[in-house]
Amino acid sequence: MNTINKISNLFNSFYICLILISLVNFQVLSQENDNLENDFSKAENAEEKRAKWGTEEFKSELIKEMSSANIALFIDEHLKKINEPSRIYYKFIKESTREDNFAGNVVLNIVKVDDDNSKHITFRYLKGRNKVRFPPQIGAKGNPVFMLFFERDARDMQRLTGGNALFFRSRIRHTIAATEIKDIKFNFLGNAYTGKEISFQPFLETALKNRVSRYKTKKFVVTMSDEIPGFIFKIETFIKDLEDPTDMVKEILQYQGIRTNKELRDEYKKRKEES
């Protein structure tokens, strides 16, 4: 019953969102964010954004018959167990036959926890020429890292193909809406975890133009577990060109750990005293 009420409330707020904002649009910040500045003057409402990613405009049936994948990504409160300012760390790895390989870090900085347990969040998504700037979010209850991953991926496909990021984003979103999850087990740092896996291929049934045909079999796999802080353990994509088997791209974003701001301050103080 709580899930039904939650979905109903989400649907009601969805129409209000449509009046205020037309399309999902991750605006690029104009200021450097390397130090994770706590400036929320241009913050986006996290739950409004999550609702838009998980639903189609004016289609209430999608809310009523939401897939298990949609519920896991867009309804569940991934951050509910985090009750103090913290940082969640992820490692990003890209392997490509067309571009340089690289590895980098992604950090979700939970700056503030409100009375309703929603969060104020800033992001550091890679560095240098690979860096992507995303505006901070307020009112977050779900982990936005998967949306950041999908948004960067859509932009990357646009850059490489000349296609439209809106098209790629739309296909990802709509495919998730029709995808079910499966139960899995996985290991991390020597420990066994139970979790969920969401696997989908958004362009498999799509009539693609030649310039984006290499993405025909592109596969996304999202691994989640409520035993992992923030729920999101790993996101993977894999491409292998059907006409050229040597052409491949693989990207992985994987959880590395979480540290509270208090722990980070204590560690910094200890290092300073020792030095």
Beta strands, then each sheet from edge to edge (+ up, - down):
strand 1: 44-45
strand 2: 86-96
strand 3: 102-113
strand 4: 119-125
strand 5: 137-140
strand 6: 182-188
strand 7: 191-200
strand 8: 219-224
strand 9: 232-240
strand 10: 248-260
sheet 1: 1+ 5+ 4- 3+ 2- 10+ 9- 8+ 7- 6+
end
